[in-house]
Amino acid sequence: MKPKFKLDPTDVIDSFRNGISEGRKGQFSKKSRANGLTSCTVVLTHKPTGVNVTGEIPRGHYSRQEMVRRRAQLSDELLPELEKKVFAFLRLPGR
């Protein structure tokens, strides 16, 4: 029986970009409801092949702890997708 291959977690780079609402800020701005909205894009990259996958956390009002939790959850959800792409890129059987 052939052993199943898995990605080495040390070969995966987890990066993210925070998006902050645009426009004027301040007490009397017309877009005061948009203030404080943040979004985040998570990018997982496999270092040896350069294959990457992205996911996005929608705009909303998040505490720091909640944003960290959502980024970790999204990274866990994207890892199997990255694994599939890497296996397809390397043309390994079984995936």
N, CA, C and O atoms as a CHARMM CRD file, in Angstrom:
* protein
*
  380
    1    1 MET  N      0.83700  -1.18100   0.00000 PROA 1      0.00000
    2    1 MET  CA     0.00000   0.00000   0.00000 PROA 1      0.00000
    3    1 MET  C      0.88800   1.25300   0.00000 PROA 1      0.00000
    4    1 MET  O      1.83200   1.35000   0.78400 PROA 1      0.00000
    5    2 LYS  N      0.58400   2.18200  -0.86200 PROA 2      0.00000
    6    2 LYS  CA     1.37700   3.39700  -0.96800 PROA 2      0.00000
    7    2 LYS  C      1.00400   4.37000   0.14500 PROA 2      0.00000
    8    2 LYS  O     -0.17500   4.53600   0.45800 PROA 2      0.00000
    9    3 PRO  N      2.01300   5.01800   0.74700 PROA 3      0.00000
   10    3 PRO  CA     1.69500   6.00700   1.77800 PROA 3      0.00000
   11    3 PRO  C      1.10300   7.26100   1.14200 PROA 3      0.00000
   12    3 PRO  O      1.47300   7.64700   0.03300 PROA 3      0.00000
   13    4 LYS  N      0.17400   7.88800   1.86700 PROA 4      0.00000
   14    4 LYS  CA    -0.42400   9.12500   1.36400 PROA 4      0.00000
   15    4 LYS  C      0.51400  10.29600   1.66100 PROA 4      0.00000
   16    4 LYS  O      1.10400  10.38700   2.73800 PROA 4      0.00000
   17    5 PHE  N      0.63000  11.16300   0.69900 PROA 5      0.00000
   18    5 PHE  CA     1.45600  12.34400   0.86700 PROA 5      0.00000
   19    5 PHE  C      0.64000  13.45400   1.50200 PROA 5      0.00000
   20    5 PHE  O     -0.55500  13.58900   1.23700 PROA 5      0.00000
   21    6 LYS  N      1.28700  14.24200   2.33900 PROA 6      0.00000
   22    6 LYS  CA     0.65700  15.41800   2.92600 PROA 6      0.00000
   23    6 LYS  C      1.63700  16.57800   2.80800 PROA 6      0.00000
   24    6 LYS  O      2.85100  16.38700   2.74000 PROA 6      0.00000
   25    7 LEU  N      1.08900  17.76000   2.78600 PROA 7      0.00000
   26    7 LEU  CA     1.94700  18.94200   2.75800 PROA 7      0.00000
   27    7 LEU  C      2.62700  19.12300   4.10100 PROA 7      0.00000
   28    7 LEU  O      2.02900  18.89400   5.15300 PROA 7      0.00000
   29    8 ASP  N      3.86500  19.53000   4.05400 PROA 8      0.00000
   30    8 ASP  CA     4.59200  19.85200   5.27600 PROA 8      0.00000
   31    8 ASP  C      4.16600  21.25800   5.71600 PROA 8      0.00000
   32    8 ASP  O      4.29400  22.20200   4.93600 PROA 8      0.00000
   33    9 PRO  N      3.66800  21.41800   6.93000 PROA 9      0.00000
   34    9 PRO  CA     3.20400  22.74200   7.37500 PROA 9      0.00000
   35    9 PRO  C      4.28900  23.82200   7.35700 PROA 9      0.00000
   36    9 PRO  O      3.98000  25.01100   7.28000 PROA 9      0.00000
   37   10 THR  N      5.56100  23.40700   7.42800 PROA 10     0.00000
   38   10 THR  CA     6.63200  24.40600   7.39500 PROA 10     0.00000
   39   10 THR  C      6.84000  24.96000   5.98700 PROA 10     0.00000
   40   10 THR  O      7.50300  25.98400   5.81500 PROA 10     0.00000
   41   11 ASP  N      6.27500  24.28600   4.97300 PROA 11     0.00000
   42   11 ASP  CA     6.39500  24.76200   3.59300 PROA 11     0.00000
   43   11 ASP  C      5.28000  25.72300   3.19700 PROA 11     0.00000
   44   11 ASP  O      5.25800  26.21000   2.06700 PROA 11     0.00000
   45   12 VAL  N      4.35700  26.00200   4.10900 PROA 12     0.00000
   46   12 VAL  CA     3.21500  26.86500   3.80500 PROA 12     0.00000
   47   12 VAL  C      3.39500  28.20800   4.50200 PROA 12     0.00000
   48   12 VAL  O      3.62800  28.27800   5.70800 PROA 12     0.00000
   49   13 ILE  N      3.28000  29.27400   3.70900 PROA 13     0.00000
   50   13 ILE  CA     3.34900  30.63600   4.24100 PROA 13     0.00000
   51   13 ILE  C      1.92900  31.15700   4.36800 PROA 13     0.00000
   52   13 ILE  O      1.15700  31.11700   3.41000 PROA 13     0.00000
   53   14 ASP  N      1.58800  31.64200   5.54700 PROA 14     0.00000
   54   14 ASP  CA     0.26300  32.19300   5.81700 PROA 14     0.00000
   55   14 ASP  C      0.40700  33.70500   5.92900 PROA 14     0.00000
   56   14 ASP  O      1.02400  34.19900   6.87300 PROA 14     0.00000
   57   15 SER  N     -0.15100  34.44000   4.98200 PROA 15     0.00000
   58   15 SER  CA    -0.07400  35.90000   5.03800 PROA 15     0.00000
   59   15 SER  C     -1.47500  36.47000   4.90500 PROA 15     0.00000
   60   15 SER  O     -2.38300  35.80900   4.40100 PROA 15     0.00000
   61   16 PHE  N     -1.63700  37.68400   5.35500 PROA 16     0.00000
   62   16 PHE  CA    -2.94400  38.32800   5.27300 PROA 16     0.00000
   63   16 PHE  C     -2.76400  39.81600   5.06000 PROA 16     0.00000
   64   16 PHE  O     -1.73800  40.40500   5.40300 PROA 16     0.00000
   65   17 ARG  N     -3.80100  40.40400   4.48200 PROA 17     0.00000
   66   17 ARG  CA    -3.84400  41.84400   4.25700 PROA 17     0.00000
   67   17 ARG  C     -5.13200  42.37300   4.85400 PROA 17     0.00000
   68   17 ARG  O     -6.21900  41.88400   4.54500 PROA 17     0.00000
   69   18 ASN  N     -5.00700  43.36000   5.69800 PROA 18     0.00000
   70   18 ASN  CA    -6.19200  43.98100   6.28400 PROA 18     0.00000
   71   18 ASN  C     -6.68800  45.08100   5.36500 PROA 18     0.00000
   72   18 ASN  O     -5.89700  45.83100   4.79200 PROA 18     0.00000
   73   19 GLY  N     -7.99100  45.17300   5.22800 PROA 19     0.00000
   74   19 GLY  CA    -8.59600  46.25900   4.47400 PROA 19     0.00000
   75   19 GLY  C     -9.35700  47.15300   5.43500 PROA 19     0.00000
   76   19 GLY  O    -10.13700  46.67200   6.25700 PROA 19     0.00000
   77   20 ILE  N     -9.13400  48.42100   5.33100 PROA 20     0.00000
   78   20 ILE  CA    -9.80000  49.36800   6.22000 PROA 20     0.00000
   79   20 ILE  C    -10.68800  50.25600   5.36500 PROA 20     0.00000
   80   20 ILE  O    -10.35000  50.57100   4.22400 PROA 20     0.00000
   81   21 SER  N    -11.81200  50.65300   5.91600 PROA 21     0.00000
   82   21 SER  CA   -12.77300  51.43900   5.15200 PROA 21     0.00000
   83   21 SER  C    -12.14200  52.74200   4.65200 PROA 21     0.00000
   84   21 SER  O    -11.31100  53.34800   5.32900 PROA 21     0.00000
   85   22 GLU  N    -12.55200  53.14800   3.46700 PROA 22     0.00000
   86   22 GLU  CA   -12.03200  54.36800   2.88300 PROA 22     0.00000
   87   22 GLU  C    -12.97300  55.52200   3.22000 PROA 22     0.00000
   88   22 GLU  O    -14.03800  55.32600   3.80600 PROA 22     0.00000
   89   23 GLY  N    -12.56600  56.69500   2.84900 PROA 23     0.00000
   90   23 GLY  CA   -13.43100  57.85600   3.01300 PROA 23     0.00000
   91   23 GLY  C    -13.04300  58.68800   4.21700 PROA 23     0.00000
   92   23 GLY  O    -12.11300  58.37200   4.96000 PROA 23     0.00000
   93   24 ARG  N    -13.79300  59.75900   4.37700 PROA 24     0.00000
   94   24 ARG  CA   -13.53100  60.66600   5.48000 PROA 24     0.00000
   95   24 ARG  C    -13.92000  60.00600   6.78500 PROA 24     0.00000
   96   24 ARG  O    -14.84700  59.19900   6.84800 PROA 24     0.00000
   97   25 LYS  N    -13.20100  60.36400   7.80800 PROA 25     0.00000
   98   25 LYS  CA   -13.51600  59.85300   9.12800 PROA 25     0.00000
   99   25 LYS  C    -13.72400  61.03300  10.05000 PROA 25     0.00000
  100   25 LYS  O    -13.15300  62.10600   9.85800 PROA 25     0.00000
  101   26 GLY  N    -14.52400  60.82100  11.01900 PROA 26     0.00000
  102   26 GLY  CA   -14.76100  61.87100  11.98700 PROA 26     0.00000
  103   26 GLY  C    -16.20700  61.88800  12.41300 PROA 26     0.00000
  104   26 GLY  O    -17.03900  61.15200  11.88200 PROA 26     0.00000
  105   27 GLN  N    -16.48700  62.71100  13.34700 PROA 27     0.00000
  106   27 GLN  CA   -17.80300  62.74500  13.95300 PROA 27     0.00000
  107   27 GLN  C    -18.88900  63.18500  12.98100 PROA 27     0.00000
  108   27 GLN  O    -20.00800  62.67700  13.04700 PROA 27     0.00000
  109   28 PHE  N    -18.58800  64.11300  12.08500 PROA 28     0.00000
  110   28 PHE  CA   -19.62500  64.69700  11.24000 PROA 28     0.00000
  111   28 PHE  C    -19.56600  64.23200   9.78600 PROA 28     0.00000
  112   28 PHE  O    -20.19400  64.84200   8.92000 PROA 28     0.00000
  113   29 SER  N    -18.83100  63.17300   9.50900 PROA 29     0.00000
  114   29 SER  CA   -18.76600  62.70900   8.12600 PROA 29     0.00000
  115   29 SER  C    -20.06900  62.00600   7.75700 PROA 29     0.00000
  116   29 SER  O    -20.73100  61.41900   8.61300 PROA 29     0.00000
  117   30 LYS  N    -20.42800  62.06800   6.49400 PROA 30     0.00000
  118   30 LYS  CA   -21.66400  61.45100   6.02200 PROA 30     0.00000
  119   30 LYS  C    -21.57000  59.93400   6.03700 PROA 30     0.00000
  120   30 LYS  O    -22.58200  59.24000   6.13000 PROA 30     0.00000
  121   31 LYS  N    -20.35400  59.42700   5.94400 PROA 31     0.00000
  122   31 LYS  CA   -20.16900  57.97900   5.91600 PROA 31     0.00000
  123   31 LYS  C    -19.76900  57.45900   7.29900 PROA 31     0.00000
  124   31 LYS  O    -18.94400  56.55100   7.40700 PROA 31     0.00000
  125   32 SER  N    -20.34000  58.02300   8.33400 PROA 32     0.00000
  126   32 SER  CA   -19.91900  57.63200   9.67700 PROA 32     0.00000
  127   32 SER  C    -20.25700  56.17900   9.97200 PROA 32     0.00000
  128   32 SER  O    -19.60400  55.56100  10.81300 PROA 32     0.00000
  129   33 ARG  N    -21.25900  55.61900   9.30500 PROA 33     0.00000
  130   33 ARG  CA   -21.59400  54.21300   9.52500 PROA 33     0.00000
  131   33 ARG  C    -20.52200  53.28900   8.97000 PROA 33     0.00000
  132   33 ARG  O    -20.35700  52.17300   9.46300 PROA 33     0.00000
  133   34 ALA  N    -19.79200  53.73000   7.95600 PROA 34     0.00000
  134   34 ALA  CA   -18.75500  52.89500   7.35100 PROA 34     0.00000
  135   34 ALA  C    -17.47800  52.90400   8.18200 PROA 34     0.00000
  136   34 ALA  O    -16.60600  52.06200   7.97000 PROA 34     0.00000
  137   35 ASN  N    -17.35100  53.82500   9.11200 PROA 35     0.00000
  138   35 ASN  CA   -16.13700  53.88700   9.92300 PROA 35     0.00000
  139   35 ASN  C    -16.02700  52.64800  10.78900 PROA 35     0.00000
  140   35 ASN  O    -17.01800  52.17500  11.34600 PROA 35     0.00000
  141   36 GLY  N    -14.84500  52.14100  10.89400 PROA 36     0.00000
  142   36 GLY  CA   -14.60800  50.98900  11.73200 PROA 36     0.00000
  143   36 GLY  C    -14.82400  49.65200  11.04900 PROA 36     0.00000
  144   36 GLY  O    -14.58900  48.61100  11.66300 PROA 36     0.00000
  145   37 LEU  N    -15.26200  49.64800   9.79900 PROA 37     0.00000
  146   37 LEU  CA   -15.44500  48.39300   9.08600 PROA 37     0.00000
  147   37 LEU  C    -14.09300  47.90300   8.58700 PROA 37     0.00000
  148   37 LEU  O    -13.32300  48.66000   7.99600 PROA 37     0.00000
  149   38 THR  N    -13.81700  46.63600   8.83000 PROA 38     0.00000
  150   38 THR  CA   -12.57400  46.06300   8.33200 PROA 38     0.00000
  151   38 THR  C    -12.87200  44.77000   7.59100 PROA 38     0.00000
  152   38 THR  O    -13.88400  44.11400   7.83700 PROA 38     0.00000
  153   39 SER  N    -11.99500  44.42600   6.70300 PROA 39     0.00000
  154   39 SER  CA   -12.05700  43.14600   6.00800 PROA 39     0.00000
  155   39 SER  C    -10.63600  42.59400   5.98400 PROA 39     0.00000
  156   39 SER  O     -9.68500  43.29500   6.32700 PROA 39     0.00000
  157   40 CYS  N    -10.49900  41.35500   5.58400 PROA 40     0.00000
  158   40 CYS  CA    -9.17900  40.74700   5.58000 PROA 40     0.00000
  159   40 CYS  C     -9.10700  39.72200   4.45500 PROA 40     0.00000
  160   40 CYS  O    -10.06200  38.98600   4.20800 PROA 40     0.00000
  161   41 THR  N     -7.96900  39.68400   3.78000 PROA 41     0.00000
  162   41 THR  CA    -7.70900  38.68400   2.75700 PROA 41     0.00000
  163   41 THR  C     -6.58300  37.78900   3.25900 PROA 41     0.00000
  164   41 THR  O     -5.51100  38.27400   3.62000 PROA 41     0.00000
  165   42 VAL  N     -6.82800  36.48000   3.27900 PROA 42     0.00000
  166   42 VAL  CA    -5.84600  35.50500   3.73600 PROA 42     0.00000
  167   42 VAL  C     -5.27600  34.80100   2.50700 PROA 42     0.00000
  168   42 VAL  O     -6.02400  34.35000   1.64000 PROA 42     0.00000
  169   43 VAL  N     -3.95400  34.71200   2.43900 PROA 43     0.00000
  170   43 VAL  CA    -3.27200  34.05400   1.31800 PROA 43     0.00000
  171   43 VAL  C     -2.37500  32.96300   1.87600 PROA 43     0.00000
  172   43 VAL  O     -1.49400  33.23100   2.69300 PROA 43     0.00000
  173   44 LEU  N     -2.60100  31.72500   1.43200 PROA 44     0.00000
  174   44 LEU  CA    -1.72100  30.60700   1.77200 PROA 44     0.00000
  175   44 LEU  C     -0.87400  30.28300   0.54800 PROA 44     0.00000
  176   44 LEU  O     -1.40800  30.07300  -0.54200 PROA 44     0.00000
  177   45 THR  N      0.44600  30.24000   0.72500 PROA 45     0.00000
  178   45 THR  CA     1.36200  29.97700  -0.37800 PROA 45     0.00000
  179   45 THR  C      2.25100  28.79700  -0.03400 PROA 45     0.00000
  180   45 THR  O      2.79800  28.71900   1.06600 PROA 45     0.00000
  181   46 HSD  N      2.39300  27.87500  -0.98500 PROA 46     0.00000
  182   46 HSD  CA     3.31400  26.74900  -0.82500 PROA 46     0.00000
  183   46 HSD  C      4.66600  27.21000  -1.35100 PROA 46     0.00000
  184   46 HSD  O      4.80800  27.46700  -2.54700 PROA 46     0.00000
  185   47 LYS  N      5.66000  27.31800  -0.47300 PROA 47     0.00000
  186   47 LYS  CA     6.96800  27.87800  -0.82500 PROA 47     0.00000
  187   47 LYS  C      7.66200  27.16500  -1.98200 PROA 47     0.00000
  188   47 LYS  O      8.09800  27.83600  -2.91800 PROA 47     0.00000
  189   48 PRO  N      7.78600  25.84200  -1.96400 PROA 48     0.00000
  190   48 PRO  CA     8.55500  25.19300  -3.04400 PROA 48     0.00000
  191   48 PRO  C      7.94000  25.34600  -4.43400 PROA 48     0.00000
  192   48 PRO  O      8.67300  25.46600  -5.41600 PROA 48     0.00000
  193   49 THR  N      6.61200  25.34500  -4.53900 PROA 49     0.00000
  194   49 THR  CA     5.98300  25.40800  -5.85600 PROA 49     0.00000
  195   49 THR  C      5.48300  26.80000  -6.21500 PROA 49     0.00000
  196   49 THR  O      5.34100  27.11300  -7.39700 PROA 49     0.00000
  197   50 GLY  N      5.21700  27.63400  -5.22800 PROA 50     0.00000
  198   50 GLY  CA     4.67600  28.95900  -5.49600 PROA 50     0.00000
  199   50 GLY  C      3.17000  28.97300  -5.71700 PROA 50     0.00000
  200   50 GLY  O      2.61200  30.00700  -6.08200 PROA 50     0.00000
  201   51 VAL  N      2.50800  27.84600  -5.50200 PROA 51     0.00000
  202   51 VAL  CA     1.05400  27.75800  -5.66700 PROA 51     0.00000
  203   51 VAL  C      0.39800  28.43500  -4.46500 PROA 51     0.00000
  204   51 VAL  O      0.83100  28.25000  -3.32700 PROA 51     0.00000
  205   52 ASN  N     -0.65700  29.22600  -4.72800 PROA 52     0.00000
  206   52 ASN  CA    -1.32900  29.88900  -3.60700 PROA 52     0.00000
  207   52 ASN  C     -2.83700  29.84400  -3.75800 PROA 52     0.00000
  208   52 ASN  O     -3.36300  29.64800  -4.85400 PROA 52     0.00000
  209   53 VAL  N     -3.52400  30.03000  -2.63800 PROA 53     0.00000
  210   53 VAL  CA    -4.98100  30.13900  -2.58600 PROA 53     0.00000
  211   53 VAL  C     -5.30800  31.34700  -1.71900 PROA 53     0.00000
  212   53 VAL  O     -4.56100  31.69300  -0.80300 PROA 53     0.00000
  213   54 THR  N     -6.43400  31.98000  -2.02200 PROA 54     0.00000
  214   54 THR  CA    -6.84300  33.14800  -1.24300 PROA 54     0.00000
  215   54 THR  C     -8.27000  32.97300  -0.75100 PROA 54     0.00000
  216   54 THR  O     -9.08000  32.26900  -1.35400 PROA 54     0.00000
  217   55 GLY  N     -8.54500  33.62300   0.34100 PROA 55     0.00000
  218   55 GLY  CA    -9.88500  33.66100   0.90600 PROA 55     0.00000
  219   55 GLY  C    -10.09600  35.02200   1.54700 PROA 55     0.00000
  220   55 GLY  O     -9.13600  35.70700   1.89900 PROA 55     0.00000
  221   56 GLU  N    -11.33900  35.40400   1.69300 PROA 56     0.00000
  222   56 GLU  CA   -11.61800  36.74200   2.20900 PROA 56     0.00000
  223   56 GLU  C    -12.62000  36.68300   3.34900 PROA 56     0.00000
  224   56 GLU  O    -13.60000  35.94000   3.30700 PROA 56     0.00000
  225   57 ILE  N    -12.34700  37.48400   4.36600 PROA 57     0.00000
  226   57 ILE  CA   -13.28800  37.68900   5.45900 PROA 57     0.00000
  227   57 ILE  C    -14.07200  38.94700   5.09800 PROA 57     0.00000
  228   57 ILE  O    -13.47000  39.98900   4.83500 PROA 57     0.00000
  229   58 PRO  N    -15.40600  38.87100   5.08000 PROA 58     0.00000
  230   58 PRO  CA   -16.19200  40.01800   4.64600 PROA 58     0.00000
  231   58 PRO  C    -16.06100  41.21200   5.59100 PROA 58     0.00000
  232   58 PRO  O    -15.68200  41.07400   6.75400 PROA 58     0.00000
  233   59 ARG  N    -16.38700  42.38200   5.05300 PROA 59     0.00000
  234   59 ARG  CA   -16.32500  43.60500   5.84700 PROA 59     0.00000
  235   59 ARG  C    -17.29800  43.52100   7.00900 PROA 59     0.00000
  236   59 ARG  O    -18.40900  43.00800   6.87700 PROA 59     0.00000
  237   60 GLY  N    -16.86300  44.03100   8.13700 PROA 60     0.00000
  238   60 GLY  CA   -17.71900  44.03400   9.30600 PROA 60     0.00000
  239   60 GLY  C    -16.99800  44.63600  10.49200 PROA 60     0.00000
  240   60 GLY  O    -15.84100  45.04400  10.39300 PROA 60     0.00000
  241   61 HSD  N    -17.69200  44.68700  11.61000 PROA 61     0.00000
  242   61 HSD  CA   -17.12300  45.19500  12.85300 PROA 61     0.00000
  243   61 HSD  C    -16.63200  43.99300  13.64500 PROA 61     0.00000
  244   61 HSD  O    -17.43600  43.22000  14.16600 PROA 61     0.00000
  245   62 TYR  N    -15.31300  43.83200  13.73900 PROA 62     0.00000
  246   62 TYR  CA   -14.72900  42.69500  14.42700 PROA 62     0.00000
  247   62 TYR  C    -13.78400  43.17900  15.50700 PROA 62     0.00000
  248   62 TYR  O    -13.05500  44.15200  15.31400 PROA 62     0.00000
  249   63 SER  N    -13.79500  42.49500  16.65300 PROA 63     0.00000
  250   63 SER  CA   -12.78200  42.76900  17.66300 PROA 63     0.00000
  251   63 SER  C    -11.48700  42.10200  17.20800 PROA 63     0.00000
  252   63 SER  O    -11.49700  41.28700  16.28500 PROA 63     0.00000
  253   64 ARG  N    -10.39000  42.44300  17.84500 PROA 64     0.00000
  254   64 ARG  CA    -9.11300  41.84500  17.45800 PROA 64     0.00000
  255   64 ARG  C     -9.12900  40.33900  17.63900 PROA 64     0.00000
  256   64 ARG  O     -8.67100  39.59300  16.77300 PROA 64     0.00000
  257   65 GLN  N     -9.66600  39.89300  18.77800 PROA 65     0.00000
  258   65 GLN  CA    -9.70000  38.45800  19.04400 PROA 65     0.00000
  259   65 GLN  C    -10.55900  37.73700  18.01400 PROA 65     0.00000
  260   65 GLN  O    -10.21000  36.64500  17.56600 PROA 65     0.00000
  261   66 GLU  N    -11.67200  38.33700  17.64100 PROA 66     0.00000
  262   66 GLU  CA   -12.55100  37.71000  16.65400 PROA 66     0.00000
  263   66 GLU  C    -11.89500  37.66700  15.28200 PROA 66     0.00000
  264   66 GLU  O    -12.05200  36.68600  14.55500 PROA 66     0.00000
  265   67 MET  N    -11.15900  38.71800  14.91600 PROA 67     0.00000
  266   67 MET  CA   -10.47400  38.73800  13.62400 PROA 67     0.00000
  267   67 MET  C     -9.37300  37.67500  13.59700 PROA 67     0.00000
  268   67 MET  O     -9.18800  37.00700  12.58000 PROA 67     0.00000
  269   68 VAL  N     -8.64600  37.51500  14.69300 PROA 68     0.00000
  270   68 VAL  CA    -7.60600  36.48400  14.76500 PROA 68     0.00000
  271   68 VAL  C     -8.24200  35.10300  14.63800 PROA 68     0.00000
  272   68 VAL  O     -7.71600  34.24000  13.93400 PROA 68     0.00000
  273   69 ARG  N     -9.37200  34.89000  15.31600 PROA 69     0.00000
  274   69 ARG  CA   -10.06300  33.61000  15.25500 PROA 69     0.00000
  275   69 ARG  C    -10.56600  33.33100  13.84500 PROA 69     0.00000
  276   69 ARG  O    -10.44500  32.20800  13.35600 PROA 69     0.00000
  277   70 ARG  N    -11.13000  34.34400  13.18400 PROA 70     0.00000
  278   70 ARG  CA   -11.64600  34.16200  11.82300 PROA 70     0.00000
  279   70 ARG  C    -10.51500  33.89200  10.82700 PROA 70     0.00000
  280   70 ARG  O    -10.68100  33.09100   9.90700 PROA 70     0.00000
  281   71 ARG  N     -9.35600  34.56000  11.00500 PROA 71     0.00000
  282   71 ARG  CA    -8.21600  34.30400  10.11600 PROA 71     0.00000
  283   71 ARG  C     -7.71500  32.87600  10.27300 PROA 71     0.00000
  284   71 ARG  O     -7.40300  32.21500   9.28300 PROA 71     0.00000
  285   72 ALA  N     -7.63700  32.39400  11.51500 PROA 72     0.00000
  286   72 ALA  CA    -7.18700  31.02700  11.75200 PROA 72     0.00000
  287   72 ALA  C     -8.17700  30.02400  11.16800 PROA 72     0.00000
  288   72 ALA  O     -7.77600  29.01800  10.58300 PROA 72     0.00000
  289   73 GLN  N     -9.46200  30.29900  11.32600 PROA 73     0.00000
  290   73 GLN  CA   -10.48800  29.41100  10.79100 PROA 73     0.00000
  291   73 GLN  C    -10.42800  29.37000   9.26200 PROA 73     0.00000
  292   73 GLN  O    -10.53800  28.30100   8.66200 PROA 73     0.00000
  293   74 LEU  N    -10.25500  30.53200   8.63900 PROA 74     0.00000
  294   74 LEU  CA   -10.16900  30.59000   7.18700 PROA 74     0.00000
  295   74 LEU  C     -8.91100  29.88200   6.68300 PROA 74     0.00000
  296   74 LEU  O     -8.95000  29.21500   5.64900 PROA 74     0.00000
  297   75 SER  N     -7.80700  30.02000   7.40100 PROA 75     0.00000
  298   75 SER  CA    -6.57800  29.32000   7.01700 PROA 75     0.00000
  299   75 SER  C     -6.77600  27.81300   7.06100 PROA 75     0.00000
  300   75 SER  O     -6.31400  27.09300   6.17500 PROA 75     0.00000
  301   76 ASP  N     -7.46700  27.33500   8.10000 PROA 76     0.00000
  302   76 ASP  CA    -7.74400  25.89800   8.20300 PROA 76     0.00000
  303   76 ASP  C     -8.64300  25.42100   7.07100 PROA 76     0.00000
  304   76 ASP  O     -8.49300  24.29500   6.59600 PROA 76     0.00000
  305   77 GLU  N     -9.57600  26.26400   6.63200 PROA 77     0.00000
  306   77 GLU  CA   -10.47200  25.89800   5.53300 PROA 77     0.00000
  307   77 GLU  C     -9.75200  25.90900   4.18200 PROA 77     0.00000
  308   77 GLU  O    -10.09700  25.13700   3.28800 PROA 77     0.00000
  309   78 LEU  N     -8.75600  26.78100   4.03500 PROA 78     0.00000
  310   78 LEU  CA    -8.04900  26.90200   2.76400 PROA 78     0.00000
  311   78 LEU  C     -6.94700  25.85800   2.58500 PROA 78     0.00000
  312   78 LEU  O     -6.52200  25.60200   1.45800 PROA 78     0.00000
  313   79 LEU  N     -6.48000  25.25600   3.67200 PROA 79     0.00000
  314   79 LEU  CA    -5.37400  24.31200   3.58100 PROA 79     0.00000
  315   79 LEU  C     -5.68100  23.09900   2.69600 PROA 79     0.00000
  316   79 LEU  O     -4.83200  22.73700   1.88200 PROA 79     0.00000
  317   80 PRO  N     -6.86100  22.44500   2.81000 PROA 80     0.00000
  318   80 PRO  CA    -7.14500  21.33000   1.88300 PROA 80     0.00000
  319   80 PRO  C     -7.20100  21.76600   0.41900 PROA 80     0.00000
  320   80 PRO  O     -6.79700  21.01600  -0.47000 PROA 80     0.00000
  321   81 GLU  N     -7.69900  22.96900   0.17000 PROA 81     0.00000
  322   81 GLU  CA    -7.74400  23.48300  -1.20400 PROA 81     0.00000
  323   81 GLU  C     -6.33100  23.69500  -1.74300 PROA 81     0.00000
  324   81 GLU  O     -6.05500  23.38400  -2.90200 PROA 81     0.00000
  325   82 LEU  N     -5.43600  24.22300  -0.90500 PROA 82     0.00000
  326   82 LEU  CA    -4.04200  24.39800  -1.31100 PROA 82     0.00000
  327   82 LEU  C     -3.40100  23.04400  -1.58400 PROA 82     0.00000
  328   82 LEU  O     -2.65400  22.88400  -2.55000 PROA 82     0.00000
  329   83 GLU  N     -3.69700  22.07700  -0.73000 PROA 83     0.00000
  330   83 GLU  CA    -3.14900  20.73800  -0.91500 PROA 83     0.00000
  331   83 GLU  C     -3.57100  20.15100  -2.26200 PROA 83     0.00000
  332   83 GLU  O     -2.75500  19.55200  -2.96300 PROA 83     0.00000
  333   84 LYS  N     -4.84400  20.32200  -2.62400 PROA 84     0.00000
  334   84 LYS  CA    -5.33300  19.82000  -3.91200 PROA 84     0.00000
  335   84 LYS  C     -4.62400  20.49600  -5.07000 PROA 84     0.00000
  336   84 LYS  O     -4.25400  19.84100  -6.04500 PROA 84     0.00000
  337   85 LYS  N     -4.43100  21.80700  -4.96900 PROA 85     0.00000
  338   85 LYS  CA    -3.76500  22.53800  -6.05100 PROA 85     0.00000
  339   85 LYS  C     -2.30700  22.11900  -6.19800 PROA 85     0.00000
  340   85 LYS  O     -1.80500  21.98700  -7.31400 PROA 85     0.00000
  341   86 VAL  N     -1.63000  21.91000  -5.07300 PROA 86     0.00000
  342   86 VAL  CA    -0.22300  21.49600  -5.13000 PROA 86     0.00000
  343   86 VAL  C     -0.11100  20.10400  -5.72800 PROA 86     0.00000
  344   86 VAL  O      0.77400  19.85400  -6.54600 PROA 86     0.00000
  345   87 PHE  N     -1.00500  19.18000  -5.32900 PROA 87     0.00000
  346   87 PHE  CA    -0.96900  17.83500  -5.88400 PROA 87     0.00000
  347   87 PHE  C     -1.27200  17.84500  -7.37800 PROA 87     0.00000
  348   87 PHE  O     -0.68400  17.06800  -8.13100 PROA 87     0.00000
  349   88 ALA  N     -2.17400  18.70800  -7.81400 PROA 88     0.00000
  350   88 ALA  CA    -2.46100  18.82200  -9.24500 PROA 88     0.00000
  351   88 ALA  C     -1.26300  19.42100  -9.97900 PROA 88     0.00000
  352   88 ALA  O     -0.93800  18.99900 -11.08900 PROA 88     0.00000
  353   89 PHE  N     -0.60700  20.40500  -9.36000 PROA 89     0.00000
  354   89 PHE  CA     0.55700  21.04100  -9.96800 PROA 89     0.00000
  355   89 PHE  C      1.70500  20.04100 -10.12600 PROA 89     0.00000
  356   89 PHE  O      2.38600  20.02300 -11.15200 PROA 89     0.00000
  357   90 LEU  N      1.91200  19.21700  -9.10900 PROA 90     0.00000
  358   90 LEU  CA     2.99400  18.22200  -9.13800 PROA 90     0.00000
  359   90 LEU  C      2.59300  16.92900  -9.83900 PROA 90     0.00000
  360   90 LEU  O      3.42800  16.04900 -10.05100 PROA 90     0.00000
  361   91 ARG  N      1.30800  16.81200 -10.20000 PROA 91     0.00000
  362   91 ARG  CA     0.76200  15.63800 -10.87300 PROA 91     0.00000
  363   91 ARG  C      0.98700  14.35900 -10.07100 PROA 91     0.00000
  364   91 ARG  O      1.40400  13.32900 -10.60200 PROA 91     0.00000
  365   92 LEU  N      0.69800  14.46200  -8.78200 PROA 92     0.00000
  366   92 LEU  CA     0.81200  13.28500  -7.91500 PROA 92     0.00000
  367   92 LEU  C     -0.50300  12.51900  -7.93400 PROA 92     0.00000
  368   92 LEU  O     -1.56900  13.13400  -7.92300 PROA 92     0.00000
  369   93 PRO  N     -0.45100  11.20300  -7.96100 PROA 93     0.00000
  370   93 PRO  CA    -1.69600  10.41000  -7.96500 PROA 93     0.00000
  371   93 PRO  C     -2.34400  10.39200  -6.59100 PROA 93     0.00000
  372   93 PRO  O     -1.69300  10.62100  -5.57100 PROA 93     0.00000
  373   94 GLY  N     -3.62400  10.11700  -6.58700 PROA 94     0.00000
  374   94 GLY  CA    -4.33200   9.92300  -5.33700 PROA 94     0.00000
  375   94 GLY  C     -5.08700  11.12700  -4.83300 PROA 94     0.00000
  376   94 GLY  O     -5.74500  11.03500  -3.79700 PROA 94     0.00000
  377   95 ARG  N     -5.02500  12.23900  -5.50900 PROA 95     0.00000
  378   95 ARG  CA    -5.75800  13.42300  -5.03100 PROA 95     0.00000
  379   95 ARG  C     -6.61400  13.96500  -6.13900 PROA 95     0.00000
  380   95 ARG  O     -7.31400  14.96000  -5.94800 PROA 95     0.00000
